Amino acid sequence: MRREAAHRQHSRWSFLLYWRLSRGQQRFNRRGGRSGIVVEA
């Protein structure tokens, strides 16, 4: 049970990292003048 909770937390962290990365990419694309590329997780 405890191991399952730890795994869930890890997946949550990886998801947060991926979300932040996608947000950064989105911001970069917007700054570059390229619109239409939206990364949604």
BELCOR-V203482 format. One record per residue. N is the residue number from 1. PSI is psi in whole degrees, 0 to 359 (none if undefined). D_CENTER is the distance of its C-alpha to the mean C-alpha in whole Angstrom. Layout:
# BELCOR-V203482
N & PSI & D_CENTER
N & PSI & D_CENTER
This chain:
# BELCOR-V203482
1 & 315 & 27
2 & 321 & 25
3 & 322 & 24
4 & 318 & 22
5 & 319 & 21
6 & 318 & 19
7 & 319 & 18
8 & 318 & 16
9 & 317 & 15
10 & 315 & 14
11 & 325 & 11
12 & 318 & 10
13 & 315 & 9
14 & 322 & 8
15 & 317 & 6
16 & 317 & 5
17 & 314 & 5
18 & 320 & 3
19 & 316 & 1
20 & 320 & 4
21 & 316 & 5
22 & 321 & 5
23 & 318 & 7
24 & 318 & 9
25 & 319 & 10
26 & 314 & 11
27 & 319 & 13
28 & 315 & 14
29 & 319 & 15
30 & 320 & 17
31 & 326 & 19
32 & 352 & 20
33 & 10 & 21
34 & 107 & 20
35 & 158 & 19
36 & 343 & 18
37 & 101 & 15
38 & 124 & 12
39 & 111 & 9
40 & 131 & 8
41 & none & 7
